[in-house]
Amino acid sequence: AEPGAFGTNLSVGGITEADVLLGDRFRLGTALLEVSQPRLPCWKIEHRFGRKGMVGKIIRTARCGWYFRVIRPGTAQAGDTLDLVETGRTAWTVSEVFSEIANPKAATTVARLAAMAASEILSPSWREGARQKAAAL
């Protein structure tokens, strides 16, 4: 994987937002990490790279990245592998959560958004976003 360019703390090859489920747990070194939310782009990315349209492209493609919460602190170093140790805690990929909540044009249902809003695995700000979008449908 290439070095990060978007405020990235980890750069990992071989998996994408379409492969990772919200709530998946990974071991990195001695730490245990859990996928907690997609990453939402802001204007700073376009400012940083001097290119307009990057936010729109991220929203259209759902190539957003994701955040981990630390379940068990530990140590990791460059070259450590990110090993999936638990999956299936939710049925939604990072790209689905991102698209259905952040993309106003994405297809979704009130029931799916309500389930996301009720998930304790999803971070509070994204749960609120799911509630707001469900109320608007």
C-alpha positions, 0 to 999 in steps of 0.5 A: 500500500502507498503512504497515506495522503489524506490524514491516514494513520494506516495504509492497508492493501488488499481490502476496500470499503466494499470488503469491510463490514461495520463492526469487523474486528482486526488485530494489528500487532497486539492491538484489537481494532473495530471498524466504527464508521466511514470517513466523511470527506470535507472541503479540506481535501480539495484545498490540500490537493488544489483540485475541485470535485474530489468530495463529489467523487468520494461521495459518488464512489464511496471510496471514503476510508473508515475509522477504527475504535481501539477495543484493546490498546497495543503496539503496532509497527510498519509491516504488521499485518491487519488480521480479521479476527471477527466479522458479521456483527452487522450486515453493512459494508463501509461503502453501504453505510457511507452511501446510504447515509452520506450520499443524497442520491443513494438508494436506501430504505427507512428500515435500513436507516433505522437499523443503522441508527439503532446500531451501537457499533456505528459511531454516534454522529453517523447514527444521528445522520441515519436518523435524520435521513430516515426522517427526511424519506 
